[in-house]
Amino acid sequence: MLPPYINEALTDFSKPENRAAFEEALRRVKAEQGKTYPLVIDGEVISSSETFASVNPSRPAEAVGHFAQARAMM
C-alpha cells in the first residue's frame, strides 16, 4: 500500500543558499531572454531572416526568444 500523497516542494526555499541559487538562475535566464536563435540541422547552423517569437504563456506580450523560421523542402 502506498503512503498518502503529500505535495512537497523539491527545494527548501526557506534556506538562504537555495533562495540565492534560484535568484541567480532567474538572473541568468532573464539575460538570455529575447535572443534570436538559428536553426541547427544535422549539426549545421542555418540563419534565416524570417523568425517567429516564442512567448511566455502567462505574459503573452513577453517574448522568451525568437527562432529562425523553416519550411519543408519538396
PDB file of N, H, CA, C and O in Angstrom:
ATOM      1  N   MET A   1       0.837  -1.189   0.000  1.00  0.00           N
ATOM      2  CA  MET A   1       0.000   0.000   0.000  1.00  0.00           C
ATOM      3  C   MET A   1       0.880   1.250   0.000  1.00  0.00           C
ATOM      4  O   MET A   1       1.860   1.334   0.740  1.00  0.00           O
ATOM      5  N   LEU A   2       0.521   2.197  -0.824  1.00  0.00           N
ATOM      6  H   LEU A   2      -0.275   2.129  -1.425  1.00  0.00           H
ATOM      7  CA  LEU A   2       1.270   3.439  -0.927  1.00  0.00           C
ATOM      8  C   LEU A   2       0.894   4.405   0.194  1.00  0.00           C
ATOM      9  O   LEU A   2      -0.254   4.436   0.636  1.00  0.00           O
ATOM     10  N   PRO A   3       1.866   5.191   0.650  1.00  0.00           N
ATOM     11  CA  PRO A   3       1.513   6.216   1.643  1.00  0.00           C
ATOM     12  C   PRO A   3       0.688   7.309   0.976  1.00  0.00           C
ATOM     13  O   PRO A   3       0.746   7.446  -0.246  1.00  0.00           O
ATOM     14  N   PRO A   4      -0.068   8.081   1.722  1.00  0.00           N
ATOM     15  CA  PRO A   4      -0.871   9.152   1.125  1.00  0.00           C
ATOM     16  C   PRO A   4       0.033  10.196   0.458  1.00  0.00           C
ATOM     17  O   PRO A   4       1.136  10.476   0.928  1.00  0.00           O
ATOM     18  N   TYR A   5      -0.460  10.760  -0.643  1.00  0.00           N
ATOM     19  H   TYR A   5      -1.356  10.533  -1.024  1.00  0.00           H
ATOM     20  CA  TYR A   5       0.288  11.768  -1.384  1.00  0.00           C
ATOM     21  C   TYR A   5       0.401  13.042  -0.566  1.00  0.00           C
ATOM     22  O   TYR A   5      -0.577  13.516   0.012  1.00  0.00           O
ATOM     23  N   ILE A   6       1.615  13.589  -0.525  1.00  0.00           N
ATOM     24  H   ILE A   6       2.410  13.203  -0.995  1.00  0.00           H
ATOM     25  CA  ILE A   6       1.856  14.875   0.126  1.00  0.00           C
ATOM     26  C   ILE A   6       2.566  15.764  -0.886  1.00  0.00           C
ATOM     27  O   ILE A   6       3.638  15.416  -1.381  1.00  0.00           O
ATOM     28  N   ASN A   7       1.971  16.901  -1.189  1.00  0.00           N
ATOM     29  H   ASN A   7       1.100  17.184  -0.787  1.00  0.00           H
ATOM     30  CA  ASN A   7       2.560  17.837  -2.132  1.00  0.00           C
ATOM     31  C   ASN A   7       3.691  18.592  -1.432  1.00  0.00           C
ATOM     32  O   ASN A   7       3.445  19.407  -0.542  1.00  0.00           O
ATOM     33  N   GLU A   8       4.927  18.314  -1.840  1.00  0.00           N
ATOM     34  H   GLU A   8       5.126  17.651  -2.562  1.00  0.00           H
ATOM     35  CA  GLU A   8       6.084  18.949  -1.220  1.00  0.00           C
ATOM     36  C   GLU A   8       6.976  19.556  -2.290  1.00  0.00           C
ATOM     37  O   GLU A   8       7.139  18.995  -3.373  1.00  0.00           O
ATOM     38  N   ALA A   9       7.542  20.695  -1.976  1.00  0.00           N
ATOM     39  H   ALA A   9       7.409  21.151  -1.096  1.00  0.00           H
ATOM     40  CA  ALA A   9       8.497  21.322  -2.884  1.00  0.00           C
ATOM     41  C   ALA A   9       9.782  20.499  -2.919  1.00  0.00           C
ATOM     42  O   ALA A   9      10.179  19.923  -1.906  1.00  0.00           O
ATOM     43  N   LEU A  10      10.438  20.441  -4.092  1.00  0.00           N
ATOM     44  H   LEU A  10      10.115  20.909  -4.915  1.00  0.00           H
ATOM     45  CA  LEU A  10      11.695  19.715  -4.205  1.00  0.00           C
ATOM     46  C   LEU A  10      12.843  20.493  -3.574  1.00  0.00           C
ATOM     47  O   LEU A  10      13.858  19.910  -3.193  1.00  0.00           O
ATOM     48  N   THR A  11      12.683  21.800  -3.465  1.00  0.00           N
ATOM     49  H   THR A  11      11.858  22.274  -3.775  1.00  0.00           H
ATOM     50  CA  THR A  11      13.720  22.650  -2.899  1.00  0.00           C
ATOM     51  C   THR A  11      13.151  23.411  -1.715  1.00  0.00           C
ATOM     52  O   THR A  11      12.037  23.933  -1.776  1.00  0.00           O
ATOM     53  N   ASP A  12      13.916  23.470  -0.646  1.00  0.00           N
ATOM     54  H   ASP A  12      14.821  23.046  -0.596  1.00  0.00           H
ATOM     55  CA  ASP A  12      13.505  24.196   0.548  1.00  0.00           C
ATOM     56  C   ASP A  12      13.970  25.647   0.420  1.00  0.00           C
ATOM     57  O   ASP A  12      15.130  25.960   0.684  1.00  0.00           O
ATOM     58  N   PHE A  13      13.045  26.538   0.009  1.00  0.00           N
ATOM     59  H   PHE A  13      12.102  26.284  -0.206  1.00  0.00           H
ATOM     60  CA  PHE A  13      13.395  27.933  -0.211  1.00  0.00           C
ATOM     61  C   PHE A  13      13.483  28.735   1.080  1.00  0.00           C
ATOM     62  O   PHE A  13      13.756  29.935   1.039  1.00  0.00           O
ATOM     63  N   SER A  14      13.258  28.097   2.221  1.00  0.00           N
ATOM     64  H   SER A  14      13.037  27.123   2.254  1.00  0.00           H
ATOM     65  CA  SER A  14      13.479  28.800   3.491  1.00  0.00           C
ATOM     66  C   SER A  14      14.974  28.863   3.803  1.00  0.00           C
ATOM     67  O   SER A  14      15.392  29.628   4.673  1.00  0.00           O
ATOM     68  N   LYS A  15      15.786  28.064   3.097  1.00  0.00           N
ATOM     69  H   LYS A  15      15.447  27.443   2.390  1.00  0.00           H
ATOM     70  CA  LYS A  15      17.244  28.091   3.274  1.00  0.00           C
ATOM     71  C   LYS A  15      17.821  29.178   2.367  1.00  0.00           C
ATOM     72  O   LYS A  15      17.588  29.165   1.158  1.00  0.00           O
ATOM     73  N   PRO A  16      18.571  30.118   2.943  1.00  0.00           N
ATOM     74  CA  PRO A  16      19.111  31.239   2.155  1.00  0.00           C
ATOM     75  C   PRO A  16      19.939  30.805   0.950  1.00  0.00           C
ATOM     76  O   PRO A  16      19.872  31.454  -0.095  1.00  0.00           O
ATOM     77  N   GLU A  17      20.712  29.735   1.061  1.00  0.00           N
ATOM     78  H   GLU A  17      20.766  29.209   1.909  1.00  0.00           H
ATOM     79  CA  GLU A  17      21.540  29.298  -0.067  1.00  0.00           C
ATOM     80  C   GLU A  17      20.693  28.802  -1.233  1.00  0.00           C
ATOM     81  O   GLU A  17      21.060  29.011  -2.389  1.00  0.00           O
ATOM     82  N   ASN A  18      19.562  28.147  -0.953  1.00  0.00           N
ATOM     83  H   ASN A  18      19.263  27.977  -0.014  1.00  0.00           H
ATOM     84  CA  ASN A  18      18.670  27.700  -2.026  1.00  0.00           C
ATOM     85  C   ASN A  18      17.977  28.877  -2.692  1.00  0.00           C
ATOM     86  O   ASN A  18      17.832  28.912  -3.913  1.00  0.00           O
ATOM     87  N   ARG A  19      17.555  29.831  -1.893  1.00  0.00           N
ATOM     88  H   ARG A  19      17.673  29.803  -0.900  1.00  0.00           H
ATOM     89  CA  ARG A  19      16.897  31.023  -2.431  1.00  0.00           C
ATOM     90  C   ARG A  19      17.878  31.822  -3.305  1.00  0.00           C
ATOM     91  O   ARG A  19      17.513  32.291  -4.383  1.00  0.00           O
ATOM     92  N   ALA A  20      19.129  31.971  -2.831  1.00  0.00           N
ATOM     93  H   ALA A  20      19.426  31.590  -1.955  1.00  0.00           H
ATOM     94  CA  ALA A  20      20.138  32.710  -3.590  1.00  0.00           C
ATOM     95  C   ALA A  20      20.454  32.004  -4.911  1.00  0.00           C
ATOM     96  O   ALA A  20      20.595  32.664  -5.940  1.00  0.00           O
ATOM     97  N   ALA A  21      20.565  30.678  -4.896  1.00  0.00           N
ATOM     98  H   ALA A  21      20.450  30.141  -4.059  1.00  0.00           H
ATOM     99  CA  ALA A  21      20.851  29.923  -6.123  1.00  0.00           C
ATOM    100  C   ALA A  21      19.705  30.084  -7.123  1.00  0.00           C
ATOM    101  O   ALA A  21      19.945  30.225  -8.323  1.00  0.00           O
ATOM    102  N   PHE A  22      18.469  30.065  -6.638  1.00  0.00           N
ATOM    103  H   PHE A  22      18.274  29.952  -5.664  1.00  0.00           H
ATOM    104  CA  PHE A  22      17.311  30.226  -7.511  1.00  0.00           C
ATOM    105  C   PHE A  22      17.279  31.626  -8.122  1.00  0.00           C
ATOM    106  O   PHE A  22      17.006  31.777  -9.313  1.00  0.00           O
ATOM    107  N   GLU A  23      17.554  32.647  -7.315  1.00  0.00           N
ATOM    108  H   GLU A  23      17.775  32.524  -6.348  1.00  0.00           H
ATOM    109  CA  GLU A  23      17.559  34.019  -7.811  1.00  0.00           C
ATOM    110  C   GLU A  23      18.657  34.212  -8.859  1.00  0.00           C
ATOM    111  O   GLU A  23      18.447  34.924  -9.841  1.00  0.00           O
ATOM    112  N   GLU A  24      19.820  33.591  -8.667  1.00  0.00           N
ATOM    113  H   GLU A  24      19.991  33.012  -7.869  1.00  0.00           H
ATOM    114  CA  GLU A  24      20.894  33.672  -9.651  1.00  0.00           C
ATOM    115  C   GLU A  24      20.492  32.972 -10.949  1.00  0.00           C
ATOM    116  O   GLU A  24      20.779  33.473 -12.036  1.00  0.00           O
ATOM    117  N   ALA A  25      19.841  31.834 -10.844  1.00  0.00           N
ATOM    118  H   ALA A  25      19.608  31.427  -9.961  1.00  0.00           H
ATOM    119  CA  ALA A  25      19.363  31.124 -12.040  1.00  0.00           C
ATOM    120  C   ALA A  25      18.357  31.985 -12.801  1.00  0.00           C
ATOM    121  O   ALA A  25      18.407  32.043 -14.029  1.00  0.00           O
ATOM    122  N   LEU A  26      17.458  32.646 -12.102  1.00  0.00           N
ATOM    123  H   LEU A  26      17.417  32.599 -11.104  1.00  0.00           H
ATOM    124  CA  LEU A  26      16.494  33.534 -12.750  1.00  0.00           C
ATOM    125  C   LEU A  26      17.190  34.692 -13.457  1.00  0.00           C
ATOM    126  O   LEU A  26      16.777  35.079 -14.550  1.00  0.00           O
ATOM    127  N   ARG A  27      18.245  35.255 -12.850  1.00  0.00           N
ATOM    128  H   ARG A  27      18.580  34.941 -11.962  1.00  0.00           H
ATOM    129  CA  ARG A  27      19.002  36.335 -13.492  1.00  0.00           C
ATOM    130  C   ARG A  27      19.659  35.849 -14.784  1.00  0.00           C
ATOM    131  O   ARG A  27      19.652  36.558 -15.791  1.00  0.00           O
ATOM    132  N   ARG A  28      20.228  34.636 -14.756  1.00  0.00           N
ATOM    133  H   ARG A  28      20.233  34.060 -13.939  1.00  0.00           H
ATOM    134  CA  ARG A  28      20.872  34.091 -15.959  1.00  0.00           C
ATOM    135  C   ARG A  28      19.860  33.864 -17.071  1.00  0.00           C
ATOM    136  O   ARG A  28      20.135  34.174 -18.230  1.00  0.00           O
ATOM    137  N   VAL A  29      18.700  33.330 -16.732  1.00  0.00           N
ATOM    138  H   VAL A  29      18.478  33.078 -15.790  1.00  0.00           H
ATOM    139  CA  VAL A  29      17.654  33.084 -17.735  1.00  0.00           C
ATOM    140  C   VAL A  29      17.149  34.407 -18.294  1.00  0.00           C
ATOM    141  O   VAL A  29      16.955  34.528 -19.503  1.00  0.00           O
ATOM    142  N   LYS A  30      16.936  35.388 -17.446  1.00  0.00           N
ATOM    143  H   LYS A  30      17.093  35.289 -16.464  1.00  0.00           H
ATOM    144  CA  LYS A  30      16.444  36.697 -17.882  1.00  0.00           C
ATOM    145  C   LYS A  30      17.427  37.344 -18.856  1.00  0.00           C
ATOM    146  O   LYS A  30      17.008  38.016 -19.799  1.00  0.00           O
ATOM    147  N   ALA A  31      18.737  37.150 -18.639  1.00  0.00           N
ATOM    148  H   ALA A  31      19.078  36.604 -17.873  1.00  0.00           H
ATOM    149  CA  ALA A  31      19.753  37.721 -19.531  1.00  0.00           C
ATOM    150  C   ALA A  31      19.695  37.093 -20.920  1.00  0.00           C
ATOM    151  O   ALA A  31      20.083  37.732 -21.897  1.00  0.00           O
ATOM    152  N   GLU A  32      19.221  35.866 -21.025  1.00  0.00           N
ATOM    153  H   GLU A  32      18.905  35.347 -20.231  1.00  0.00           H
ATOM    154  CA  GLU A  32      19.122  35.164 -22.311  1.00  0.00           C
ATOM    155  C   GLU A  32      17.803  35.451 -23.026  1.00  0.00           C
ATOM    156  O   GLU A  32      17.666  35.170 -24.217  1.00  0.00           O
ATOM    157  N   GLN A  33      16.848  36.002 -22.312  1.00  0.00           N
ATOM    158  H   GLN A  33      16.959  36.230 -21.345  1.00  0.00           H
ATOM    159  CA  GLN A  33      15.508  36.214 -22.858  1.00  0.00           C
ATOM    160  C   GLN A  33      15.521  37.184 -24.025  1.00  0.00           C
ATOM    161  O   GLN A  33      16.193  38.215 -23.979  1.00  0.00           O
ATOM    162  N   GLY A  34      14.774  36.849 -25.077  1.00  0.00           N
ATOM    163  H   GLY A  34      14.229  36.012 -25.115  1.00  0.00           H
ATOM    164  CA  GLY A  34      14.606  37.731 -26.220  1.00  0.00           C
ATOM    165  C   GLY A  34      15.645  37.557 -27.317  1.00  0.00           C
ATOM    166  O   GLY A  34      15.549  38.206 -28.359  1.00  0.00           O
ATOM    167  N   LYS A  35      16.635  36.696 -27.105  1.00  0.00           N
ATOM    168  H   LYS A  35      16.713  36.170 -26.259  1.00  0.00           H
ATOM    169  CA  LYS A  35      17.656  36.484 -28.136  1.00  0.00           C
ATOM    170  C   LYS A  35      17.051  35.791 -29.355  1.00  0.00           C
ATOM    171  O   LYS A  35      15.974  35.199 -29.285  1.00  0.00           O
ATOM    172  N   THR A  36      17.772  35.879 -30.471  1.00  0.00           N
ATOM    173  H   THR A  36      18.647  36.359 -30.528  1.00  0.00           H
ATOM    174  CA  THR A  36      17.366  35.205 -31.699  1.00  0.00           C
ATOM    175  C   THR A  36      18.253  33.984 -31.896  1.00  0.00           C
ATOM    176  O   THR A  36      19.476  34.074 -31.795  1.00  0.00           O
ATOM    177  N   TYR A  37      17.634  32.848 -32.176  1.00  0.00           N
ATOM    178  H   TYR A  37      16.640  32.775 -32.258  1.00  0.00           H
ATOM    179  CA  TYR A  37      18.347  31.584 -32.312  1.00  0.00           C
ATOM    180  C   TYR A  37      18.206  31.048 -33.733  1.00  0.00           C
ATOM    181  O   TYR A  37      17.117  31.093 -34.305  1.00  0.00           O
ATOM    182  N   PRO A  38      19.303  30.540 -34.310  1.00  0.00           N
ATOM    183  CA  PRO A  38      19.254  29.990 -35.664  1.00  0.00           C
ATOM    184  C   PRO A  38      18.712  28.564 -35.651  1.00  0.00           C
ATOM    185  O   PRO A  38      18.510  27.967 -34.594  1.00  0.00           O
ATOM    186  N   LEU A  39      18.486  28.043 -36.827  1.00  0.00           N
ATOM    187  H   LEU A  39      18.651  28.528 -37.686  1.00  0.00           H
ATOM    188  CA  LEU A  39      18.176  26.622 -36.985  1.00  0.00           C
ATOM    189  C   LEU A  39      19.475  25.837 -36.834  1.00  0.00           C
ATOM    190  O   LEU A  39      20.550  26.340 -37.162  1.00  0.00           O
ATOM    191  N   VAL A  40      19.377  24.624 -36.345  1.00  0.00           N
ATOM    192  H   VAL A  40      18.504  24.216 -36.079  1.00  0.00           H
ATOM    193  CA  VAL A  40      20.515  23.714 -36.346  1.00  0.00           C
ATOM    194  C   VAL A  40      19.995  22.414 -36.951  1.00  0.00           C
ATOM    195  O   VAL A  40      19.194  21.705 -36.341  1.00  0.00           O
ATOM    196  N   ILE A  41      20.465  22.114 -38.164  1.00  0.00           N
ATOM    197  H   ILE A  41      21.115  22.690 -38.660  1.00  0.00           H
ATOM    198  CA  ILE A  41      20.012  20.925 -38.887  1.00  0.00           C
ATOM    199  C   ILE A  41      21.224  20.059 -39.190  1.00  0.00           C
ATOM    200  O   ILE A  41      22.149  20.479 -39.885  1.00  0.00           O
ATOM    201  N   ASP A  42      21.204  18.851 -38.661  1.00  0.00           N
ATOM    202  H   ASP A  42      20.452  18.510 -38.097  1.00  0.00           H
ATOM    203  CA  ASP A  42      22.307  17.906 -38.847  1.00  0.00           C
ATOM    204  C   ASP A  42      23.635  18.543 -38.439  1.00  0.00           C
ATOM    205  O   ASP A  42      24.660  18.352 -39.093  1.00  0.00           O
ATOM    206  N   GLY A  43      23.593  19.308 -37.335  1.00  0.00           N
ATOM    207  H   GLY A  43      22.760  19.463 -36.804  1.00  0.00           H
ATOM    208  CA  GLY A  43      24.788  19.941 -36.812  1.00  0.00           C
ATOM    209  C   GLY A  43      25.182  21.238 -37.505  1.00  0.00           C
ATOM    210  O   GLY A  43      26.118  21.904 -37.064  1.00  0.00           O
ATOM    211  N   GLU A  44      24.496  21.610 -38.573  1.00  0.00           N
ATOM    212  H   GLU A  44      23.735  21.069 -38.932  1.00  0.00           H
ATOM    213  CA  GLU A  44      24.813  22.832 -39.319  1.00  0.00           C
ATOM    214  C   GLU A  44      23.928  23.975 -38.834  1.00  0.00           C
ATOM    215  O   GLU A  44      22.704  23.850 -38.778  1.00  0.00           O
ATOM    216  N   VAL A  45      24.566  25.086 -38.487  1.00  0.00           N
ATOM    217  H   VAL A  45      25.559  25.187 -38.533  1.00  0.00           H
ATOM    218  CA  VAL A  45      23.834  26.273 -38.038  1.00  0.00           C
ATOM    219  C   VAL A  45      23.376  27.048 -39.270  1.00  0.00           C
ATOM    220  O   VAL A  45      24.189  27.422 -40.116  1.00  0.00           O
ATOM    221  N   ILE A  46      22.066  27.286 -39.364  1.00  0.00           N
ATOM    222  H   ILE A  46      21.406  26.983 -38.676  1.00  0.00           H
ATOM    223  CA  ILE A  46      21.478  27.957 -40.518  1.00  0.00           C
ATOM    224  C   ILE A  46      20.679  29.161 -40.033  1.00  0.00           C
ATOM    225  O   ILE A  46      19.713  29.019 -39.284  1.00  0.00           O
ATOM    226  N   SER A  47      21.093  30.341 -40.468  1.00  0.00           N
ATOM    227  H   SER A  47      21.878  30.456 -41.077  1.00  0.00           H
ATOM    228  CA  SER A  47      20.386  31.570 -40.090  1.00  0.00           C
ATOM    229  C   SER A  47      19.299  31.857 -41.114  1.00  0.00           C
ATOM    230  O   SER A  47      19.394  31.451 -42.272  1.00  0.00           O
ATOM    231  N   SER A  48      18.279  32.555 -40.675  1.00  0.00           N
ATOM    232  H   SER A  48      18.203  32.886 -39.735  1.00  0.00           H
ATOM    233  CA  SER A  48      17.183  32.942 -41.555  1.00  0.00           C
ATOM    234  C   SER A  48      16.724  34.340 -41.168  1.00  0.00           C
ATOM    235  O   SER A  48      16.699  34.687 -39.988  1.00  0.00           O
ATOM    236  N   SER A  49      16.366  35.127 -42.147  1.00  0.00           N
ATOM    237  H   SER A  49      16.386  34.845 -43.106  1.00  0.00           H
ATOM    238  CA  SER A  49      15.853  36.469 -41.849  1.00  0.00           C
ATOM    239  C   SER A  49      14.416  36.387 -41.334  1.00  0.00           C
ATOM    240  O   SER A  49      13.932  37.317 -40.687  1.00  0.00           O
ATOM    241  N   GLU A  50      13.738  35.279 -41.619  1.00  0.00           N
ATOM    242  H   GLU A  50      14.131  34.525 -42.144  1.00  0.00           H
ATOM    243  CA  GLU A  50      12.368  35.089 -41.126  1.00  0.00           C
ATOM    244  C   GLU A  50      12.427  34.400 -39.769  1.00  0.00           C
ATOM    245  O   GLU A  50      13.012  33.325 -39.636  1.00  0.00           O
ATOM    246  N   THR A  51      11.816  35.023 -38.762  1.00  0.00           N
ATOM    247  H   THR A  51      11.341  35.896 -38.870  1.00  0.00           H
ATOM    248  CA  THR A  51      11.801  34.449 -37.418  1.00  0.00           C
ATOM    249  C   THR A  51      10.382  34.486 -36.851  1.00  0.00           C
ATOM    250  O   THR A  51       9.499  35.167 -37.373  1.00  0.00           O
ATOM    251  N   PHE A  52      10.197  33.747 -35.785  1.00  0.00           N
ATOM    252  H   PHE A  52      10.914  33.195 -35.361  1.00  0.00           H
ATOM    253  CA  PHE A  52       8.935  33.808 -35.039  1.00  0.00           C
ATOM    254  C   PHE A  52       9.275  33.899 -33.559  1.00  0.00           C
ATOM    255  O   PHE A  52      10.327  33.434 -33.122  1.00  0.00           O
ATOM    256  N   ALA A  53       8.378  34.499 -32.798  1.00  0.00           N
ATOM    257  H   ALA A  53       7.523  34.877 -33.152  1.00  0.00           H
ATOM    258  CA  ALA A  53       8.591  34.658 -31.366  1.00  0.00           C
ATOM    259  C   ALA A  53       7.963  33.500 -30.604  1.00  0.00           C
ATOM    260  O   ALA A  53       6.874  33.035 -30.941  1.00  0.00           O
ATOM    261  N   SER A  54       8.654  33.048 -29.586  1.00  0.00           N
ATOM    262  H   SER A  54       9.539  33.425 -29.312  1.00  0.00           H
ATOM    263  CA  SER A  54       8.087  32.118 -28.618  1.00  0.00           C
ATOM    264  C   SER A  54       7.744  32.977 -27.404  1.00  0.00           C
ATOM    265  O   SER A  54       8.615  33.641 -26.842  1.00  0.00           O
ATOM    266  N   VAL A  55       6.480  32.961 -27.004  1.00  0.00           N
ATOM    267  H   VAL A  55       5.773  32.421 -27.460  1.00  0.00           H
ATOM    268  CA  VAL A  55       6.038  33.872 -25.944  1.00  0.00           C
ATOM    269  C   VAL A  55       5.810  33.146 -24.625  1.00  0.00           C
ATOM    270  O   VAL A  55       5.560  31.942 -24.588  1.00  0.00           O
ATOM    271  N   ASN A  56       5.903  33.904 -23.562  1.00  0.00           N
ATOM    272  H   ASN A  56       6.106  34.883 -23.592  1.00  0.00           H
ATOM    273  CA  ASN A  56       5.611  33.431 -22.219  1.00  0.00           C
ATOM    274  C   ASN A  56       4.097  33.280 -22.117  1.00  0.00           C
ATOM    275  O   ASN A  56       3.382  34.275 -22.235  1.00  0.00           O
ATOM    276  N   PRO A  57       3.585  32.072 -21.902  1.00  0.00           N
ATOM    277  CA  PRO A  57       2.125  31.895 -21.883  1.00  0.00           C
ATOM    278  C   PRO A  57       1.430  32.683 -20.774  1.00  0.00           C
ATOM    279  O   PRO A  57       0.250  33.009 -20.904  1.00  0.00           O
ATOM    280  N   SER A  58       2.135  32.996 -19.689  1.00  0.00           N
ATOM    281  H   SER A  58       3.093  32.731 -19.583  1.00  0.00           H
ATOM    282  CA  SER A  58       1.495  33.771 -18.629  1.00  0.00           C
ATOM    283  C   SER A  58       1.620  35.275 -18.868  1.00  0.00           C
ATOM    284  O   SER A  58       0.953  36.074 -18.209  1.00  0.00           O
ATOM    285  N   ARG A  59       2.486  35.655 -19.823  1.00  0.00           N
ATOM    286  H   ARG A  59       3.028  35.006 -20.358  1.00  0.00           H
ATOM    287  CA  ARG A  59       2.640  37.061 -20.210  1.00  0.00           C
ATOM    288  C   ARG A  59       2.827  37.116 -21.725  1.00  0.00           C
ATOM    289  O   ARG A  59       3.955  37.255 -22.198  1.00  0.00           O
ATOM    290  N   PRO A  60       1.753  37.011 -22.484  1.00  0.00           N
ATOM    291  CA  PRO A  60       1.860  36.915 -23.953  1.00  0.00           C
ATOM    292  C   PRO A  60       2.612  38.068 -24.628  1.00  0.00           C
ATOM    293  O   PRO A  60       3.087  37.902 -25.752  1.00  0.00           O
ATOM    294  N   ALA A  61       2.732  39.211 -23.988  1.00  0.00           N
ATOM    295  H   ALA A  61       2.346  39.346 -23.075  1.00  0.00           H
ATOM    296  CA  ALA A  61       3.478  40.317 -24.580  1.00  0.00           C
ATOM    297  C   ALA A  61       4.989  40.129 -24.414  1.00  0.00           C
ATOM    298  O   ALA A  61       5.773  40.882 -24.992  1.00  0.00           O
ATOM    299  N   GLU A  62       5.399  39.134 -23.631  1.00  0.00           N
ATOM    300  H   GLU A  62       4.762  38.522 -23.161  1.00  0.00           H
ATOM    301  CA  GLU A  62       6.808  38.898 -23.340  1.00  0.00           C
ATOM    302  C   GLU A  62       7.352  37.779 -24.223  1.00  0.00           C
ATOM    303  O   GLU A  62       6.916  36.633 -24.120  1.00  0.00           O
ATOM    304  N   ALA A  63       8.309  38.117 -25.095  1.00  0.00           N
ATOM    305  H   ALA A  63       8.663  39.048 -25.179  1.00  0.00           H
ATOM    306  CA  ALA A  63       8.933  37.113 -25.961  1.00  0.00           C
ATOM    307  C   ALA A  63      10.065  36.427 -25.205  1.00  0.00           C
ATOM    308  O   ALA A  63      10.980  37.086 -24.710  1.00  0.00           O
ATOM    309  N   VAL A  64       9.999  35.123 -25.120  1.00  0.00           N
ATOM    310  H   VAL A  64       9.257  34.587 -25.522  1.00  0.00           H
ATOM    311  CA  VAL A  64      11.056  34.339 -24.477  1.00  0.00           C
ATOM    312  C   VAL A  64      12.279  34.300 -25.390  1.00  0.00           C
ATOM    313  O   VAL A  64      13.417  34.385 -24.929  1.00  0.00           O
ATOM    314  N   GLY A  65      12.025  34.172 -26.684  1.00  0.00           N
ATOM    315  H   GLY A  65      11.101  34.103 -27.059  1.00  0.00           H
ATOM    316  CA  GLY A  65      13.098  34.146 -27.668  1.00  0.00           C
ATOM    317  C   GLY A  65      12.507  34.226 -29.057  1.00  0.00           C
ATOM    318  O   GLY A  65      11.294  34.117 -29.234  1.00  0.00           O
ATOM    319  N   HIS A  66      13.369  34.417 -30.043  1.00  0.00           N
ATOM    320  H   HIS A  66      14.354  34.506 -29.899  1.00  0.00           H
ATOM    321  CA  HIS A  66      12.960  34.450 -31.444  1.00  0.00           C
ATOM    322  C   HIS A  66      13.726  33.343 -32.155  1.00  0.00           C
ATOM    323  O   HIS A  66      14.928  33.176 -31.946  1.00  0.00           O
ATOM    324  N   PHE A  67      13.042  32.606 -32.977  1.00  0.00           N
ATOM    325  H   PHE A  67      12.066  32.741 -33.147  1.00  0.00           H
ATOM    326  CA  PHE A  67      13.624  31.428 -33.607  1.00  0.00           C
ATOM    327  C   PHE A  67      13.499  31.509 -35.120  1.00  0.00           C
ATOM    328  O   PHE A  67      12.497  31.988 -35.651  1.00  0.00           O
ATOM    329  N   ALA A  68      14.538  31.030 -35.807  1.00  0.00           N
ATOM    330  H   ALA A  68      15.352  30.641 -35.375  1.00  0.00           H
ATOM    331  CA  ALA A  68      14.546  31.045 -37.264  1.00  0.00           C
ATOM    332  C   ALA A  68      13.386  30.215 -37.786  1.00  0.00           C
ATOM    333  O   ALA A  68      13.117  29.117 -37.298  1.00  0.00           O
ATOM    334  N   GLN A  69      12.707  30.758 -38.784  1.00  0.00           N
ATOM    335  H   GLN A  69      12.926  31.650 -39.181  1.00  0.00           H
ATOM    336  CA  GLN A  69      11.570  30.080 -39.422  1.00  0.00           C
ATOM    337  C   GLN A  69      12.096  29.103 -40.470  1.00  0.00           C
ATOM    338  O   GLN A  69      13.037  29.421 -41.197  1.00  0.00           O
ATOM    339  N   ALA A  70      11.507  27.945 -40.550  1.00  0.00           N
ATOM    340  H   ALA A  70      10.743  27.687 -39.960  1.00  0.00           H
ATOM    341  CA  ALA A  70      11.911  26.946 -41.547  1.00  0.00           C
ATOM    342  C   ALA A  70      10.693  26.471 -42.329  1.00  0.00           C
ATOM    343  O   ALA A  70       9.556  26.571 -41.867  1.00  0.00           O
ATOM    344  N   ARG A  71      10.952  25.965 -43.490  1.00  0.00           N
ATOM    345  H   ARG A  71      11.876  25.884 -43.865  1.00  0.00           H
ATOM    346  CA  ARG A  71       9.893  25.381 -44.325  1.00  0.00           C
ATOM    347  C   ARG A  71      10.381  24.028 -44.840  1.00  0.00           C
ATOM    348  O   ARG A  71      11.582  23.811 -45.001  1.00  0.00           O
ATOM    349  N   ALA A  72       9.455  23.140 -45.090  1.00  0.00           N
ATOM    350  H   ALA A  72       8.480  23.316 -44.959  1.00  0.00           H
ATOM    351  CA  ALA A  72       9.814  21.838 -45.648  1.00  0.00           C
ATOM    352  C   ALA A  72      10.209  22.009 -47.108  1.00  0.00           C
ATOM    353  O   ALA A  72       9.573  22.755 -47.852  1.00  0.00           O
ATOM    354  N   MET A  73      11.257  21.315 -47.504  1.00  0.00           N
ATOM    355  H   MET A  73      11.774  20.709 -46.899  1.00  0.00           H
ATOM    356  CA  MET A  73      11.686  21.364 -48.916  1.00  0.00           C
ATOM    357  C   MET A  73      11.074  20.175 -49.634  1.00  0.00           C
ATOM    358  O   MET A  73      11.136  19.046 -49.146  1.00  0.00           O
ATOM    359  N   MET A  74      10.499  20.422 -50.763  1.00  0.00           N
ATOM    360  H   MET A  74      10.449  21.339 -51.159  1.00  0.00           H
ATOM    361  CA  MET A  74       9.871  19.358 -51.542  1.00  0.00           C
ATOM    362  C   MET A  74      10.744  18.944 -52.689  1.00  0.00           C
ATOM    363  O   MET A  74      10.375  18.056 -53.457  1.00  0.00           O
TER     364      MET A  74
END
